[in-house]
Amino acid sequence: MGKKSDVSLQTLAEFIRDLVYDDFSRNLRWSLSVIHPKTDDGDVGFSGGIWTDYQKAKNQMSISFGFSDTKGIYNFKAWINSSEIRFSFGENPTFEDFKKTAERIFIDEEFCIKTKTPYERTRDKVYATGNRWAKENFDATHNQREGYTVYTRCQKCGKKLTDSESMRRGYGPECWSQISGISSADSVGSVDEAELPGQMTIFDFPDAIPDGGMNG
């Protein structure tokens, strides 16, 4: 029987990988594994999923699905917290439907575009969508609150900071080890903004979509 799927396994896997990957991680997880060596149609069946880390995310967001060359993507389901989210395509989305839906739930697959620092890039994408659940997850994961200062460059050597702990402290790992008598709390927001061009302050944005705004 000829292939009926509108997407190859390789393309699907690459999309999921790129969706989940971000070097300023929001703690997303994914899987795509064989469940049936041979399906009724004679090809290999796969089970896949994308989900938030249950121990770190404030809101639990997940999707699950099956895939085969003859069926394409099937048995698609999505949840936010304990509520199942239903879409107009039902449980059998096209690849385009799958991409758009995953992006609506988990924000944006293009995290690897290096136009800004990892923190700035991820935060801007999350907040721009107005996705309340993802915004709350981002804030909870990175402990950002209104008026909380984050440093994008080391206060000592001026190098760009990319990991959350360094951005919170305001110093890179090498410089931090050389500094004594300064606590993490002291390093955040303790230096005049004019002296630190790499510093930015995070403010809360109003939500852009109401409850249930993800339903298709």
Summary of the structure (lengths in Angstrom):
residues: 216
radius of gyration: 20.6
end to end distance: 32.4
largest distance: 70.6
contacts: 620
relative contact order: 0.13
helix: 30%
strand: 22%
